Amino acid sequence: MKNKKKDTINSLAIHAKDVGSAEVQIGLLTDKITKLAEHFKKAKKDKHSTVGLTKSVNRRKKLLSYLKRKNPESYTKVLKQLNLRK
């Protein structure tokens, strides 16, 4: 888990010490959403985690719309790198 997080941060970081930019946040949320989706394949009745998944999806959606407004080039780069919106 820790290595996957570091890999995500390194692949999307704008500069060497970047851990909080919109691109990195979107990447980390995508990892979290993927992990929760795998969890729901095993535990279909876990309603409490469904709330967390919904919050994560909505936060990622807001960050993507912000990034599209502020930096369209970075937006397209992030979409291609994370395989979102085909």
Backbone hydrogen bonds in HBPLUS format (Angstrom, degrees):
<---DONOR---> <-ACCEPTOR-->    atom                        ^
c    i                          cat <-CA-CA->   ^        H-A-AA   ^      H-
h    n   atom  resd res      DA  || num        DHA   H-A  angle D-A-AA Bond
n    s   type  num  typ     dist DA aas  dist angle  dist       angle   num
A0005-LYS N   A0001-MET O   3.02 MM   4  6.24 153.8  2.09 146.4 153.3     1
A0006-LYS N   A0002-LYS O   3.00 MM   4  6.28 157.2  2.05 146.2 152.3     2
A0007-ASP N   A0003-ASN O   2.87 MM   4  6.08 157.2  1.92 148.3 154.8     3
A0008-THR N   A0004-LYS O   2.96 MM   4  6.15 156.5  2.01 144.9 150.9     4
A0009-ILE N   A0005-LYS O   2.96 MM   4  6.21 162.6  1.99 149.8 154.5     5
A0010-ASN N   A0006-LYS O   2.87 MM   4  6.05 165.3  1.89 152.2 156.3     6
A0011-SER N   A0007-ASP O   2.96 MM   4  6.07 152.0  2.04 145.5 152.8     7
A0012-LEU N   A0008-THR O   3.17 MM   4  6.27 144.3  2.30 146.2 154.1     8
A0013-ALA N   A0009-ILE O   2.91 MM   4  5.62 126.7  2.20 148.5 159.1     9
A0018-ASP N   A0015-HIS O   3.30 MM   3  5.43 164.3  2.33 117.3 116.6    10
A0025-GLN N   A0021-SER O   3.00 MM   4  6.26 165.2  2.02 157.4 162.0    11
A0026-ILE N   A0022-ALA O   2.93 MM   4  6.07 157.4  1.98 148.8 154.3    12
A0027-GLY N   A0023-GLU O   3.07 MM   4  6.32 155.7  2.13 143.8 150.4    13
A0028-LEU N   A0024-VAL O   2.94 MM   4  6.21 160.2  1.98 154.6 159.4    14
A0029-LEU N   A0025-GLN O   2.93 MM   4  6.09 158.4  1.97 148.5 154.7    15
A0030-THR N   A0026-ILE O   2.93 MM   4  6.08 150.0  2.02 144.1 152.5    16
A0031-ASP N   A0027-GLY O   3.07 MM   4  6.37 153.2  2.14 145.3 151.7    17
A0032-LYS N   A0028-LEU O   3.03 MM   4  6.30 155.5  2.09 144.8 151.6    18
A0033-ILE N   A0029-LEU O   2.85 MM   4  6.06 158.5  1.89 151.5 157.1    19
A0034-THR N   A0030-THR O   2.97 MM   4  6.13 158.7  2.02 147.5 153.0    20
A0035-LYS N   A0031-ASP O   2.99 MM   4  6.19 157.2  2.05 145.8 152.1    21
A0036-LEU N   A0032-LYS O   2.94 MM   4  6.20 157.6  1.99 148.9 154.8    22
A0037-ALA N   A0033-ILE O   2.90 MM   4  6.09 151.8  1.98 146.0 154.0    23
A0038-GLU N   A0034-THR O   3.07 MM   4  6.36 153.2  2.15 146.0 152.3    24
A0039-HIS N   A0035-LYS O   3.05 MM   4  6.33 148.6  2.15 140.8 149.9    25
A0040-PHE N   A0036-LEU O   2.98 MM   4  6.27 147.9  2.08 148.2 155.7    26
A0041-LYS N   A0038-GLU O   3.21 MM   3  5.36 144.0  2.35  99.1 109.3    27
A0042-LYS N   A0039-HIS O   3.10 MM   3  5.56 142.0  2.25 108.0 117.6    28
A0043-ALA N   A0039-HIS O   2.96 MM   4  6.18 166.7  1.98 153.9 158.3    29
A0047-LYS N   A0045-LYS O   2.94 MM   2  5.74 116.8  2.35 114.4  97.5    30
A0053-LEU N   A0049-SER O   2.93 MM   4  6.23 152.2  2.01 148.7 156.6    31
A0054-THR N   A0050-THR O   2.97 MM   4  6.19 160.5  2.01 147.7 152.4    32
A0055-LYS N   A0051-VAL O   3.01 MM   4  6.26 158.8  2.05 149.6 155.2    33
A0056-SER N   A0052-GLY O   2.99 MM   4  6.15 156.4  2.05 144.3 150.8    34
A0057-VAL N   A0053-LEU O   2.92 MM   4  6.16 160.2  1.96 153.7 158.8    35
A0058-ASN N   A0054-THR O   3.00 MM   4  6.16 161.7  2.03 148.3 153.2    36
A0059-ARG N   A0055-LYS O   2.94 MM   4  6.10 155.5  2.00 146.7 153.5    37
A0060-ARG N   A0056-SER O   2.96 MM   4  6.14 160.2  2.00 148.1 153.4    38
A0061-LYS N   A0057-VAL O   2.95 MM   4  6.14 151.8  2.04 143.9 152.0    39
A0062-LYS N   A0058-ASN O   3.02 MM   4  6.28 155.1  2.08 146.0 151.8    40
A0063-LEU N   A0059-ARG O   2.97 MM   4  6.23 159.8  2.01 149.5 155.1    41
A0064-LEU N   A0060-ARG O   2.88 MM   4  6.07 153.6  1.95 147.6 154.9    42
A0065-SER N   A0061-LYS O   3.04 MM   4  6.29 155.9  2.10 145.6 151.6    43
A0066-TYR N   A0062-LYS O   2.98 MM   4  6.20 152.9  2.05 146.3 154.0    44
A0067-LEU N   A0063-LEU O   2.90 MM   4  6.09 161.3  1.93 148.4 153.3    45
A0068-LYS N   A0064-LEU O   2.91 MM   4  6.07 150.9  1.99 144.4 152.5    46
A0069-ARG N   A0065-SER O   3.12 MM   4  6.29 149.4  2.21 139.8 147.0    47
A0070-LYS N   A0066-TYR O   2.95 MM   4  6.17 165.9  1.97 156.4 159.8    48
A0071-ASN N   A0067-LEU O   2.81 MM   4  5.42 160.2  1.85 142.0 148.8    49
A0075-TYR N   A0071-ASN O   3.06 MM   4  6.29 151.0  2.14 150.5 159.6    50
A0076-THR N   A0072-PRO O   3.09 MM   4  6.34 160.3  2.13 150.0 152.1    51
A0077-LYS N   A0073-GLU O   3.11 MM   4  6.35 154.2  2.18 143.5 151.1    52
A0078-VAL N   A0074-SER O   2.89 MM   4  6.11 158.6  1.94 151.0 155.9    53
A0079-LEU N   A0075-TYR O   3.03 MM   4  6.26 161.3  2.06 150.1 155.2    54
A0080-LYS N   A0076-THR O   3.05 MM   4  6.23 159.9  2.09 146.4 151.2    55
A0081-GLN N   A0077-LYS O   2.96 MM   4  6.10 159.2  2.00 147.7 154.0    56
A0082-LEU N   A0078-VAL O   2.95 MM   4  6.01 156.3  2.00 152.1 157.1    57
A0083-ASN N   A0079-LEU O   3.03 MM   4  5.71 112.8  2.50 134.0 147.0    58
A0084-LEU N   A0079-LEU O   3.09 MM   5  5.01 158.6  2.14 139.5 145.4    59
